Amino acid sequence: MRILVITVSDRAFKGIYEDKSGEAITILLKKYFIEKGFDTNNIKKIVVADEYDIILNALKENKDNFDIIITTGGTGLSERDVTPEATRDFCKKEVSGISEYLRAESIKETIFASLSRGYAGINDKVFVVNFPGSEKGAIFCTNLIIPLLAHIVDMMNGKGH
């Protein structure tokens, strides 16, 4: 399974602060897949600025190289939070159950999760999901979705339920 983690953050992109969320997601994914006996060399991470066109281009440029793309950041209410819009425009099909599941479970931890606008969808054979930018929220969502990843890839590849 090939997974790309995209951190969407102007400050992390400029080196003003460390990308803790993307790093935490990557560590959790690698730990899980090592325990399952899978190769972790196909788990990559990049950081991009909070710009619609940059996010959309990152998704397009990596579409054929990954099965799963997880974004972290840019899902809030500020004017620069445009990750869901770029993801929605990239995807051909929405997978609303995933974003609903992540939001519902996250709200059990903090009411502020109700402000997240994360999106999930697919474009051909790549699944994209938006996580919040906070390290705690990113870790929580990663732990929720990890058990679903293999099944998502199988379904996209026609292996059924």
C-alpha positions as CSV (number, residue, x, y, z in Angstrom):
1,M,0.0,0.0,0.0
2,R,1.4,3.4,-1.0
3,I,0.4,6.2,1.3
4,L,1.2,10.0,1.1
5,V,0.7,12.3,4.0
6,I,0.4,16.0,2.9
7,T,0.7,18.6,5.7
8,V,-1.1,21.8,4.7
9,S,0.4,24.6,6.6
10,D,1.9,28.0,5.6
11,R,4.0,28.1,8.8
12,A,5.4,24.5,8.5
13,F,6.0,25.1,4.8
14,K,8.1,28.2,5.6
15,G,9.9,26.4,8.3
16,I,8.5,28.6,11.1
17,Y,7.5,25.6,13.0
18,E,7.9,21.8,12.9
19,D,5.4,19.6,11.1
20,K,4.2,17.7,14.1
21,S,0.9,16.4,12.7
22,G,2.3,15.0,9.5
23,E,5.1,13.4,11.3
24,A,2.8,11.9,13.9
25,I,0.6,10.4,11.2
26,T,3.6,9.0,9.4
27,I,5.0,7.4,12.5
28,L,1.6,5.8,13.4
29,L,1.2,4.4,9.9
30,K,4.7,2.9,9.8
31,K,4.2,1.4,13.2
32,Y,0.9,-0.2,12.2
33,F,2.2,-1.6,8.9
34,I,5.4,-2.9,10.5
35,E,3.3,-4.8,13.0
36,K,1.3,-6.3,10.1
37,G,4.5,-7.2,8.2
38,F,4.1,-4.7,5.4
39,D,6.8,-2.6,3.7
40,T,6.8,0.9,5.0
41,N,9.1,2.4,2.3
42,N,5.9,3.4,0.4
43,I,4.8,5.8,3.1
44,K,5.9,9.4,2.2
45,K,5.2,12.9,3.6
46,I,5.3,16.3,2.1
47,V,4.5,19.8,3.3
48,V,2.6,22.4,1.2
49,A,1.3,25.9,1.7
50,D,-2.3,26.8,2.5
51,E,-3.1,27.6,-1.1
52,Y,-6.0,26.1,-3.1
53,D,-4.0,25.7,-6.3
54,I,-1.0,24.3,-4.5
55,I,-3.1,21.7,-2.6
56,L,-5.0,20.7,-5.8
57,N,-1.7,20.4,-7.8
58,A,-0.1,18.2,-5.0
59,L,-3.1,15.9,-5.2
60,K,-3.0,15.8,-9.0
61,E,0.8,15.3,-9.2
62,N,0.6,12.3,-6.7
63,K,-2.6,10.7,-7.9
64,D,-1.0,7.9,-9.8
65,N,1.8,7.2,-7.3
66,F,-0.3,6.5,-4.2
67,D,-3.3,4.5,-3.1
68,I,-4.1,6.7,-0.1
69,I,-3.5,10.4,0.4
70,I,-4.1,11.8,3.9
71,T,-4.0,15.5,4.4
72,T,-3.6,17.3,7.7
73,G,-4.4,20.9,8.1
74,G,-6.5,23.5,6.4
75,T,-9.9,22.1,7.5
76,G,-11.0,24.9,9.9
77,L,-12.9,28.1,9.4
78,S,-10.3,30.6,8.5
79,E,-10.2,32.2,5.0
80,R,-7.0,30.2,4.2
81,D,-8.5,26.9,5.2
82,V,-9.2,25.5,1.8
83,T,-8.1,21.9,1.9
84,P,-11.6,20.4,1.8
85,E,-12.4,22.6,-1.3
86,A,-9.3,21.5,-3.1
87,T,-10.0,17.8,-2.2
88,R,-13.6,18.0,-3.2
89,D,-12.6,19.5,-6.6
90,F,-10.0,16.7,-7.1
91,C,-12.2,13.8,-6.2
92,K,-14.7,12.2,-8.5
93,K,-16.7,10.5,-5.8
94,E,-17.4,11.5,-2.2
95,V,-17.0,9.0,0.6
96,S,-19.1,10.8,3.1
97,G,-19.3,8.0,5.6
98,I,-15.6,8.4,6.3
99,S,-15.7,12.1,7.0
100,E,-18.9,11.6,9.0
101,Y,-17.3,8.8,11.0
102,L,-14.2,10.8,11.8
103,R,-16.2,13.9,12.8
104,A,-18.6,12.0,15.0
105,E,-15.9,10.1,16.8
106,S,-13.8,13.3,17.2
107,I,-16.7,15.2,18.7
108,K,-16.8,12.6,21.5
109,E,-13.3,13.8,22.4
110,T,-13.9,17.6,21.9
111,I,-16.8,19.7,20.8
112,F,-14.3,21.8,18.7
113,A,-14.2,18.9,16.3
114,S,-17.6,20.0,15.1
115,L,-15.8,22.9,13.4
116,S,-13.7,20.6,11.2
117,R,-14.8,20.6,7.6
118,G,-12.8,17.5,6.6
119,Y,-13.8,15.7,3.3
120,A,-13.1,12.2,2.0
121,G,-13.4,10.9,-1.6
122,I,-11.8,9.0,-4.4
123,N,-10.4,9.9,-7.8
124,D,-10.0,6.7,-9.8
125,K,-7.9,4.5,-7.6
126,V,-6.7,7.0,-5.0
127,F,-8.5,7.7,-1.7
128,V,-8.1,11.1,-0.1
129,V,-9.1,12.1,3.4
130,N,-8.7,15.3,5.3
131,F,-7.6,15.3,8.9
132,P,-7.5,18.3,11.2
133,G,-4.2,20.1,11.6
134,S,-3.8,19.7,15.3
135,E,-1.4,17.0,16.3
136,K,-3.9,15.5,18.8
137,G,-6.7,15.5,16.1
138,A,-4.4,14.0,13.5
139,I,-3.4,11.2,15.8
140,F,-6.9,10.5,16.8
141,C,-8.2,10.3,13.2
142,T,-5.2,8.2,12.1
143,N,-6.0,5.6,14.7
144,L,-9.7,5.6,13.6
145,I,-8.9,5.1,9.9
146,I,-5.9,2.7,10.0
147,P,-8.1,-0.4,10.2
148,L,-10.1,0.7,7.1
149,L,-7.2,1.4,4.7
150,A,-6.6,-2.0,3.3
151,H,-10.4,-2.5,2.7
152,I,-10.7,0.9,1.0
153,V,-7.8,0.0,-1.4
154,D,-9.4,-3.4,-2.0
155,M,-12.8,-1.9,-2.8
156,M,-11.2,0.7,-5.2
157,N,-9.5,-2.1,-7.0
158,G,-12.7,-4.1,-7.5
159,K,-12.2,-6.7,-4.8
160,G,-15.6,-6.0,-3.3
161,H,-16.8,-6.1,0.3
